[in-house]
């Protein structure tokens, strides 16, 4: 009887701990401003979203370089205005292995003209045109396998819906690295062609 009570208590404690971890991860994510959008259609885990033009600072990713830290130093004040800029979500990753980029979206209301110039080489400020995007949310750590599977699911859905996309996929990562992979919010996005 005591053994059953101990097991039940341990199970209850594990459930409570999992709940606290989940709530903590959601609170960390909620502490950051996110790129704004308007959902125009939702079906399961897929959304069609309208995004306004976004300003982001991007840098090439080369192997195990310090892309993230270059961007983090930029928002930390290593820029022409020595201005600290709020961190936002998601961290954007786009392109193929040979020309992959990582980007931080600038906070709402900060235009390309208001964004300070980067001091470090390899960083550039870019305005990305608004438009309609198909977006699939998925969980797990960042890996080629997870990205390939999510992208295939999104492309299959677009084919079934007879919607066409243009350009390559953009991946968005919302959580800090210490977030357990099963709690992470990740997204893959494809820009819809005009007329879709």
C-alpha positions, 0 to 999 in steps of 0.5 A, spaced: 500 500 500 505 504 501 509 503 495 502 504 491 502 511 495 509 513 493 508 511 486 502 515 486 505 521 489 511 521 484 506 521 478 503 527 481 509 531 482 512 529 475 505 532 472 506 538 477 513 539 475 511 538 467 505 543 468 510 548 471 515 547 466 510 548 460 507 555 464 514 557 465 516 556 457 510 560 455 511 565 460 518 566 457 515 566 450 510 571 452 515 576 454 517 578 447 514 582 442 512 578 436 511 580 429 504 582 428 499 578 423 492 577 421 489 570 421 485 569 415 483 562 415 485 556 420 485 549 418 488 544 423 495 546 425 495 551 418 494 558 418 493 563 412 496 569 415 496 576 412 503 580 414 505 587 414 512 589 411 517 587 416 524 590 418 529 585 420 536 585 421 540 579 418 546 575 417 549 569 413 549 563 417 556 559 415 556 552 419 557 553 427 559 560 426 556 565 431 550 568 427 545 569 433 551 572 437 552 577 432 545 579 431 544 579 439 550 584 439 547 588 434 540 589 439 545 589 445 547 596 442 553 594 438 550 599 432 551 606 429 546 609 435 549 605 440 541 603 441 539 597 445 533 594 441 528 589 444 528 582 443 522 579 439 520 573 436 521 569 432 528 568 430 528 567 422 532 562 418 531 562 411 535 560 405 539 553 403 545 551 406 550 554 402 546 561 403 542 560 409 541 567 413 538 568 420 534 574 422 531 578 428 525 582 426 525 589 429 520 591 434 513 594 431 514 601 429 521 601 427 522 602 420 528 601 416 530 608 416 529 608 424 533 602 425 541 603 426 546 601 422 550 595 424 557 596 426 559 589 425 560 586 418 556 581 415 549 584 418 544 588 414 538 591 415 532 589 410 525 591 409 521 584 407 514 586 403 508 584 406 503 579 404 499 572 405 503 566 408 501 559 409 504 557 416 504 551 419 506 550 427 510 544 429 514 542 435 521 539 436 528 541 436 531 545 430 533 539 425 533 538 418 529 532 419 523 536 423 524 542 418 523 537 412 517 534 415 514 540 416 515 543 410 513 537 406 506 537 410 505 544 408 506 543 401 502 537 401 496 542 404 497 547 399 497 542 393 490 539 396 488 546 396 490 548 389 494 554 392 501 556 389 507 559 393 513 563 391 520 563 394 523 559 399 521 557 406 522 561 412 522 558 419 521 561 425 523 559 432 520 562 438 523 559 444 530 560 448 534 554 447 533 551 454 526 550 452 524 542 452 523 540 445 516 538 446 514 544 448 517 549 443 513 553 438 516 553 431 513 555 424 515 554 417 512 559 412 511 560 405 509 566 401 503 565 397 503 567 389 499 573 387 492 570 385 492 564 390 
